[in-house]
Amino acid sequence: MPARGGVLSNMPLDDPREKYLEEFRKQYPLRDAESEMIDDEIRKKHNLPPLARTAKQGVKDMQARIEMVKGDKAKLLDAMDGAAGHRLADLTKTLNEYNQEIAEAEARLTEYKAQQGLN
């Protein structure tokens, strides 16, 4: 598997956590949009802006992100049909997080599209 960019790829190769992460990546590969979301979230928590993207790449990335999260949201809504009690509460919390992620990605998509209009 090729090396991934981002914060976690900066660990020294002899770090024992790197072997664990490599095995984890093999068992549970991330979708490209997930990896970008993780990098953006880490940067956000460290008060850094998202990675710079061209307007064209930003539009592509945000469209992929929206599509991915909406797909995950559809699966979640199916799971909510049979849920009750604390499980339903947990799923509702996740649904609200998905809605927030979609709203943020749509706002960024609008910004990237506006930049394209200026180029």
N, C-alpha and C positions, 0 to 999 in steps of 0.2 A: 504494500500500500504506500502511495507517495506520502511524503511528509505534509502535514497540514499546517497552514499558516495560522497565525493568531497567538494568543497569550500562552497556551499550553505547549506549543511547539518550541518555545524558548528554553525549556528545561534541558539541562545537560544530558547527553546520551547515556551516561553512566548512572543517572538518577534512577533508583529502583521504581519510582512512580511511573517512569516512562514505559517500562516493560508492562506494568499493570494497565496503563492507558492504551498501549498498543493492542493488548489482548482484548480489552474492552471494546476498542474500535472495530476489531475483527468480528466480535460477537454482535455488536450493536452499531452498525455503521450509521453515521449521521447523514441526513439529506443535506445537500449544499445550503439550502435556505436555513436549515437548523443551525449549521455551523456559523453562518453569517449572523444569525440572531444571537447566538451565544457570544460571539465576539463583540457585537454591538452592546449587549447587556453588560459585559465585563467592562467595556470602555465607559459606559454610562455610569456604572457604580464607582468608577475612578474619576468621574467628572471630566471625561474626555469625549470629544465629539465622535460620531460614527466615522468609520474609515472613509476617506475621500473616494468618491466614485465619479466617473463622468456621468453626465445626464443620461446618456443612452444606457450605460451599465446600471445606473440607479433605477431607471424605469424597469429594466429587465429583472433586476434583483427584487424590487418591491412587488412586481407582478407575480413572481415565483413564490415569494413569501406569503402574499395574500392567498394564492391558490392553495398552498400547503396548509395554512392555518384554517382556511374554510373547509378543506377536506377533513382535517382533524376535528373541526367543530361538528361536522355532519356525523362523524362516528360517535362523538360525545353525545350528541342529541339522541342518537339511537340507544346508547347506553343508559341515558336518563329515563327512557320510557319505562323500564322495569325497576328503577331505583326508588328507594324510600329511605326515610330517616337520615342518619348521618352520611350515608353514601350519597344520597341526593344532594345534601348540603355541600359535600366535597365536590361533586360534579358541577353544581351551580357555581361554586367559586372558580373552578377551572373554566367554565363557560364565560364568566365575566372577564377572566384573564385573556381568553381567546378574542372576545369582543374588543378589548382594549388593544391587543396586538394588531388586530385587523384595522382598527381606527387609526393607530399610529402609522401603520404601513400605508394606508390610503392617503394620509396627510403627506407623508414623504413622497409617495408616488405623484401626488399633485404638484409638489415642489419640483421634483425632477422633470415633470412634463413642462412646467413653466420655464425651467432652465433651457429645455430643448427649444422652446419657442424663441428664446433670446439668442441662441447660437446660430 
